[in-house]
Amino acid sequence: MPSLFRFLFIVGMIAGAIYVGVFSLATFVKYQPREMVVTVPASKFVKPPR
């Protein structure tokens, strides 16, 4: 039984570290919004003849 508690403790610590990492990235990293323009050729809108 102690090995089960040790395993669960280690898994909990790893999950907690991952959670803290994701939370810190979401909180402290500021993104710069940019405008994106994609040119679509007119051939994409025309159905091919049968």
PDB file of N, CA, C and O in Angstrom:
ATOM      1  N   MET A   1       0.798  -1.198   0.000  1.00  0.00           N
ATOM      2  CA  MET A   1       0.000   0.000   0.000  1.00  0.00           C
ATOM      3  C   MET A   1       0.847   1.272   0.000  1.00  0.00           C
ATOM      4  O   MET A   1       0.471   2.235  -0.668  1.00  0.00           O
ATOM      5  N   PRO A   2       1.972   1.321   0.716  1.00  0.00           N
ATOM      6  CA  PRO A   2       2.793   2.538   0.657  1.00  0.00           C
ATOM      7  C   PRO A   2       3.315   2.837  -0.747  1.00  0.00           C
ATOM      8  O   PRO A   2       3.484   4.003  -1.104  1.00  0.00           O
ATOM      9  N   SER A   3       3.573   1.796  -1.551  1.00  0.00           N
ATOM     10  CA  SER A   3       4.057   2.054  -2.906  1.00  0.00           C
ATOM     11  C   SER A   3       2.959   2.690  -3.752  1.00  0.00           C
ATOM     12  O   SER A   3       3.251   3.493  -4.638  1.00  0.00           O
ATOM     13  N   LEU A   4       1.693   2.340  -3.487  1.00  0.00           N
ATOM     14  CA  LEU A   4       0.583   2.971  -4.210  1.00  0.00           C
ATOM     15  C   LEU A   4       0.500   4.447  -3.862  1.00  0.00           C
ATOM     16  O   LEU A   4       0.313   5.282  -4.746  1.00  0.00           O
ATOM     17  N   PHE A   5       0.637   4.778  -2.584  1.00  0.00           N
ATOM     18  CA  PHE A   5       0.597   6.183  -2.168  1.00  0.00           C
ATOM     19  C   PHE A   5       1.777   6.957  -2.765  1.00  0.00           C
ATOM     20  O   PHE A   5       1.619   8.105  -3.181  1.00  0.00           O
ATOM     21  N   ARG A   6       2.934   6.343  -2.806  1.00  0.00           N
ATOM     22  CA  ARG A   6       4.103   6.994  -3.392  1.00  0.00           C
ATOM     23  C   ARG A   6       3.875   7.238  -4.878  1.00  0.00           C
ATOM     24  O   ARG A   6       4.192   8.312  -5.389  1.00  0.00           O
ATOM     25  N   PHE A   7       3.327   6.247  -5.571  1.00  0.00           N
ATOM     26  CA  PHE A   7       3.042   6.400  -7.002  1.00  0.00           C
ATOM     27  C   PHE A   7       2.025   7.517  -7.234  1.00  0.00           C
ATOM     28  O   PHE A   7       2.220   8.362  -8.107  1.00  0.00           O
ATOM     29  N   LEU A   8       0.945   7.522  -6.458  1.00  0.00           N
ATOM     30  CA  LEU A   8      -0.072   8.561  -6.629  1.00  0.00           C
ATOM     31  C   LEU A   8       0.483   9.943  -6.297  1.00  0.00           C
ATOM     32  O   LEU A   8       0.117  10.931  -6.933  1.00  0.00           O
ATOM     33  N   PHE A   9       1.362  10.012  -5.306  1.00  0.00           N
ATOM     34  CA  PHE A   9       1.985  11.281  -4.955  1.00  0.00           C
ATOM     35  C   PHE A   9       2.857  11.791  -6.100  1.00  0.00           C
ATOM     36  O   PHE A   9       2.809  12.975  -6.433  1.00  0.00           O
ATOM     37  N   ILE A  10       3.652  10.911  -6.705  1.00  0.00           N
ATOM     38  CA  ILE A  10       4.525  11.313  -7.812  1.00  0.00           C
ATOM     39  C   ILE A  10       3.696  11.739  -9.020  1.00  0.00           C
ATOM     40  O   ILE A  10       4.005  12.744  -9.661  1.00  0.00           O
ATOM     41  N   VAL A  11       2.643  10.982  -9.333  1.00  0.00           N
ATOM     42  CA  VAL A  11       1.778  11.346 -10.466  1.00  0.00           C
ATOM     43  C   VAL A  11       1.093  12.687 -10.193  1.00  0.00           C
ATOM     44  O   VAL A  11       0.951  13.508 -11.099  1.00  0.00           O
ATOM     45  N   GLY A  12       0.672  12.908  -8.951  1.00  0.00           N
ATOM     46  CA  GLY A  12       0.053  14.186  -8.591  1.00  0.00           C
ATOM     47  C   GLY A  12       1.022  15.345  -8.709  1.00  0.00           C
ATOM     48  O   GLY A  12       0.646  16.428  -9.156  1.00  0.00           O
ATOM     49  N   MET A  13       2.263  15.128  -8.314  1.00  0.00           N
ATOM     50  CA  MET A  13       3.266  16.188  -8.427  1.00  0.00           C
ATOM     51  C   MET A  13       3.559  16.511  -9.890  1.00  0.00           C
ATOM     52  O   MET A  13       3.708  17.680 -10.246  1.00  0.00           O
ATOM     53  N   ILE A  14       3.643  15.489 -10.740  1.00  0.00           N
ATOM     54  CA  ILE A  14       3.874  15.727 -12.169  1.00  0.00           C
ATOM     55  C   ILE A  14       2.696  16.471 -12.776  1.00  0.00           C
ATOM     56  O   ILE A  14       2.887  17.417 -13.540  1.00  0.00           O
ATOM     57  N   ALA A  15       1.471  16.049 -12.444  1.00  0.00           N
ATOM     58  CA  ALA A  15       0.279  16.727 -12.969  1.00  0.00           C
ATOM     59  C   ALA A  15       0.222  18.168 -12.466  1.00  0.00           C
ATOM     60  O   ALA A  15      -0.149  19.068 -13.218  1.00  0.00           O
ATOM     61  N   GLY A  16       0.584  18.393 -11.211  1.00  0.00           N
ATOM     62  CA  GLY A  16       0.605  19.750 -10.673  1.00  0.00           C
ATOM     63  C   GLY A  16       1.632  20.625 -11.373  1.00  0.00           C
ATOM     64  O   GLY A  16       1.372  21.799 -11.635  1.00  0.00           O
ATOM     65  N   ALA A  17       2.791  20.065 -11.677  1.00  0.00           N
ATOM     66  CA  ALA A  17       3.826  20.823 -12.379  1.00  0.00           C
ATOM     67  C   ALA A  17       3.373  21.186 -13.788  1.00  0.00           C
ATOM     68  O   ALA A  17       3.624  22.297 -14.256  1.00  0.00           O
ATOM     69  N   ILE A  18       2.716  20.265 -14.458  1.00  0.00           N
ATOM     70  CA  ILE A  18       2.186  20.553 -15.791  1.00  0.00           C
ATOM     71  C   ILE A  18       1.120  21.631 -15.714  1.00  0.00           C
ATOM     72  O   ILE A  18       1.093  22.532 -16.553  1.00  0.00           O
ATOM     73  N   TYR A  19       0.239  21.556 -14.718  1.00  0.00           N
ATOM     74  CA  TYR A  19      -0.812  22.553 -14.546  1.00  0.00           C
ATOM     75  C   TYR A  19      -0.219  23.934 -14.293  1.00  0.00           C
ATOM     76  O   TYR A  19      -0.670  24.922 -14.872  1.00  0.00           O
ATOM     77  N   VAL A  20       0.784  24.004 -13.433  1.00  0.00           N
ATOM     78  CA  VAL A  20       1.421  25.286 -13.143  1.00  0.00           C
ATOM     79  C   VAL A  20       2.108  25.836 -14.388  1.00  0.00           C
ATOM     80  O   VAL A  20       2.071  27.043 -14.627  1.00  0.00           O
ATOM     81  N   GLY A  21       2.729  24.980 -15.178  1.00  0.00           N
ATOM     82  CA  GLY A  21       3.377  25.424 -16.410  1.00  0.00           C
ATOM     83  C   GLY A  21       2.393  25.986 -17.411  1.00  0.00           C
ATOM     84  O   GLY A  21       2.644  27.035 -18.003  1.00  0.00           O
ATOM     85  N   VAL A  22       1.281  25.307 -17.610  1.00  0.00           N
ATOM     86  CA  VAL A  22       0.266  25.787 -18.556  1.00  0.00           C
ATOM     87  C   VAL A  22      -0.360  27.077 -18.044  1.00  0.00           C
ATOM     88  O   VAL A  22      -0.596  28.004 -18.819  1.00  0.00           O
ATOM     89  N   PHE A  23      -0.629  27.141 -16.744  1.00  0.00           N
ATOM     90  CA  PHE A  23      -1.217  28.349 -16.167  1.00  0.00           C
ATOM     91  C   PHE A  23      -0.274  29.537 -16.304  1.00  0.00           C
ATOM     92  O   PHE A  23      -0.708  30.640 -16.637  1.00  0.00           O
ATOM     93  N   SER A  24       1.016  29.317 -16.048  1.00  0.00           N
ATOM     94  CA  SER A  24       1.962  30.425 -16.155  1.00  0.00           C
ATOM     95  C   SER A  24       2.123  30.881 -17.603  1.00  0.00           C
ATOM     96  O   SER A  24       2.263  32.077 -17.858  1.00  0.00           O
ATOM     97  N   LEU A  25       2.106  29.950 -18.550  1.00  0.00           N
ATOM     98  CA  LEU A  25       2.166  30.353 -19.959  1.00  0.00           C
ATOM     99  C   LEU A  25       0.938  31.160 -20.352  1.00  0.00           C
ATOM    100  O   LEU A  25       1.053  32.154 -21.069  1.00  0.00           O
ATOM    101  N   ALA A  26      -0.237  30.741 -19.890  1.00  0.00           N
ATOM    102  CA  ALA A  26      -1.469  31.453 -20.233  1.00  0.00           C
ATOM    103  C   ALA A  26      -1.532  32.820 -19.561  1.00  0.00           C
ATOM    104  O   ALA A  26      -2.155  33.740 -20.091  1.00  0.00           O
ATOM    105  N   THR A  27      -0.903  32.961 -18.419  1.00  0.00           N
ATOM    106  CA  THR A  27      -0.990  34.221 -17.673  1.00  0.00           C
ATOM    107  C   THR A  27       0.079  35.218 -18.080  1.00  0.00           C
ATOM    108  O   THR A  27      -0.218  36.399 -18.261  1.00  0.00           O
ATOM    109  N   PHE A  28       1.305  34.770 -18.224  1.00  0.00           N
ATOM    110  CA  PHE A  28       2.415  35.698 -18.378  1.00  0.00           C
ATOM    111  C   PHE A  28       2.846  35.947 -19.821  1.00  0.00           C
ATOM    112  O   PHE A  28       3.539  36.932 -20.072  1.00  0.00           O
ATOM    113  N   VAL A  29       2.475  35.115 -20.765  1.00  0.00           N
ATOM    114  CA  VAL A  29       2.881  35.308 -22.156  1.00  0.00           C
ATOM    115  C   VAL A  29       1.834  36.155 -22.852  1.00  0.00           C
ATOM    116  O   VAL A  29       0.663  35.780 -22.923  1.00  0.00           O
ATOM    117  N   LYS A  30       2.257  37.291 -23.361  1.00  0.00           N
ATOM    118  CA  LYS A  30       1.353  38.198 -24.068  1.00  0.00           C
ATOM    119  C   LYS A  30       1.566  38.015 -25.576  1.00  0.00           C
ATOM    120  O   LYS A  30       2.697  38.045 -26.061  1.00  0.00           O
ATOM    121  N   TYR A  31       0.487  37.829 -26.291  1.00  0.00           N
ATOM    122  CA  TYR A  31       0.589  37.627 -27.727  1.00  0.00           C
ATOM    123  C   TYR A  31       0.300  38.944 -28.434  1.00  0.00           C
ATOM    124  O   TYR A  31      -0.385  39.820 -27.905  1.00  0.00           O
ATOM    125  N   GLN A  32       0.835  39.060 -29.633  1.00  0.00           N
ATOM    126  CA  GLN A  32       0.612  40.233 -30.467  1.00  0.00           C
ATOM    127  C   GLN A  32      -0.375  39.859 -31.569  1.00  0.00           C
ATOM    128  O   GLN A  32      -0.027  39.091 -32.465  1.00  0.00           O
ATOM    129  N   PRO A  33      -1.608  40.390 -31.520  1.00  0.00           N
ATOM    130  CA  PRO A  33      -2.555  40.065 -32.584  1.00  0.00           C
ATOM    131  C   PRO A  33      -2.083  40.654 -33.920  1.00  0.00           C
ATOM    132  O   PRO A  33      -1.633  41.797 -33.994  1.00  0.00           O
ATOM    133  N   ARG A  34      -2.200  39.846 -34.956  1.00  0.00           N
ATOM    134  CA  ARG A  34      -1.787  40.287 -36.285  1.00  0.00           C
ATOM    135  C   ARG A  34      -2.899  39.989 -37.273  1.00  0.00           C
ATOM    136  O   ARG A  34      -3.701  39.078 -37.071  1.00  0.00           O
ATOM    137  N   GLU A  35      -2.935  40.762 -38.334  1.00  0.00           N
ATOM    138  CA  GLU A  35      -3.905  40.524 -39.396  1.00  0.00           C
ATOM    139  C   GLU A  35      -3.282  39.584 -40.416  1.00  0.00           C
ATOM    140  O   GLU A  35      -2.116  39.734 -40.782  1.00  0.00           O
ATOM    141  N   MET A  36      -4.064  38.620 -40.869  1.00  0.00           N
ATOM    142  CA  MET A  36      -3.559  37.651 -41.822  1.00  0.00           C
ATOM    143  C   MET A  36      -4.414  37.709 -43.077  1.00  0.00           C
ATOM    144  O   MET A  36      -5.642  37.659 -42.996  1.00  0.00           O
ATOM    145  N   VAL A  37      -3.780  37.812 -44.226  1.00  0.00           N
ATOM    146  CA  VAL A  37      -4.478  37.895 -45.501  1.00  0.00           C
ATOM    147  C   VAL A  37      -4.051  36.706 -46.347  1.00  0.00           C
ATOM    148  O   VAL A  37      -2.860  36.466 -46.543  1.00  0.00           O
ATOM    149  N   VAL A  38      -5.033  35.965 -46.845  1.00  0.00           N
ATOM    150  CA  VAL A  38      -4.762  34.814 -47.707  1.00  0.00           C
ATOM    151  C   VAL A  38      -5.498  35.040 -49.017  1.00  0.00           C
ATOM    152  O   VAL A  38      -6.706  35.281 -49.020  1.00  0.00           O
ATOM    153  N   THR A  39      -4.783  34.966 -50.121  1.00  0.00           N
ATOM    154  CA  THR A  39      -5.384  35.131 -51.436  1.00  0.00           C
ATOM    155  C   THR A  39      -5.866  33.776 -51.937  1.00  0.00           C
ATOM    156  O   THR A  39      -5.090  32.825 -52.029  1.00  0.00           O
ATOM    157  N   VAL A  40      -7.162  33.698 -52.261  1.00  0.00           N
ATOM    158  CA  VAL A  40      -7.743  32.462 -52.770  1.00  0.00           C
ATOM    159  C   VAL A  40      -7.964  32.639 -54.264  1.00  0.00           C
ATOM    160  O   VAL A  40      -8.630  33.590 -54.674  1.00  0.00           O
ATOM    161  N   PRO A  41      -7.422  31.748 -55.090  1.00  0.00           N
ATOM    162  CA  PRO A  41      -7.621  31.893 -56.539  1.00  0.00           C
ATOM    163  C   PRO A  41      -9.082  31.678 -56.928  1.00  0.00           C
ATOM    164  O   PRO A  41      -9.818  30.944 -56.269  1.00  0.00           O
ATOM    165  N   ALA A  42      -9.477  32.334 -58.010  1.00  0.00           N
ATOM    166  CA  ALA A  42     -10.869  32.269 -58.462  1.00  0.00           C
ATOM    167  C   ALA A  42     -11.254  30.863 -58.896  1.00  0.00           C
ATOM    168  O   ALA A  42     -12.437  30.522 -58.881  1.00  0.00           O
ATOM    169  N   SER A  43     -10.293  30.047 -59.279  1.00  0.00           N
ATOM    170  CA  SER A  43     -10.610  28.684 -59.713  1.00  0.00           C
ATOM    171  C   SER A  43     -11.167  27.837 -58.562  1.00  0.00           C
ATOM    172  O   SER A  43     -11.776  26.798 -58.817  1.00  0.00           O
ATOM    173  N   LYS A  44     -10.985  28.235 -57.355  1.00  0.00           N
ATOM    174  CA  LYS A  44     -11.532  27.504 -56.216  1.00  0.00           C
ATOM    175  C   LYS A  44     -13.047  27.694 -56.076  1.00  0.00           C
ATOM    176  O   LYS A  44     -13.724  26.883 -55.444  1.00  0.00           O
ATOM    177  N   PHE A  45     -13.570  28.768 -56.667  1.00  0.00           N
ATOM    178  CA  PHE A  45     -14.994  29.085 -56.551  1.00  0.00           C
ATOM    179  C   PHE A  45     -15.827  28.557 -57.719  1.00  0.00           C
ATOM    180  O   PHE A  45     -17.050  28.468 -57.615  1.00  0.00           O
ATOM    181  N   VAL A  46     -15.180  28.212 -58.816  1.00  0.00           N
ATOM    182  CA  VAL A  46     -15.893  27.773 -60.016  1.00  0.00           C
ATOM    183  C   VAL A  46     -15.938  26.246 -60.022  1.00  0.00           C
ATOM    184  O   VAL A  46     -14.921  25.582 -59.822  1.00  0.00           O
ATOM    185  N   LYS A  47     -17.153  25.693 -60.258  1.00  0.00           N
ATOM    186  CA  LYS A  47     -17.274  24.245 -60.374  1.00  0.00           C
ATOM    187  C   LYS A  47     -16.738  23.789 -61.723  1.00  0.00           C
ATOM    188  O   LYS A  47     -16.972  24.440 -62.741  1.00  0.00           O
ATOM    189  N   PRO A  48     -16.019  22.669 -61.731  1.00  0.00           N
ATOM    190  CA  PRO A  48     -15.509  22.175 -63.010  1.00  0.00           C
ATOM    191  C   PRO A  48     -16.669  21.650 -63.875  1.00  0.00           C
ATOM    192  O   PRO A  48     -17.624  21.087 -63.342  1.00  0.00           O
ATOM    193  N   PRO A  49     -16.593  21.828 -65.184  1.00  0.00           N
ATOM    194  CA  PRO A  49     -17.667  21.332 -66.073  1.00  0.00           C
ATOM    195  C   PRO A  49     -17.698  19.803 -66.078  1.00  0.00           C
ATOM    196  O   PRO A  49     -16.670  19.143 -65.926  1.00  0.00           O
ATOM    197  N   ARG A  50     -18.895  19.262 -66.255  1.00  0.00           N
ATOM    198  CA  ARG A  50     -19.048  17.794 -66.263  1.00  0.00           C
ATOM    199  C   ARG A  50     -18.952  17.231 -67.631  1.00  0.00           C
ATOM    200  O   ARG A  50     -19.059  16.017 -67.807  1.00  0.00           O
TER     201      ARG A  50
END
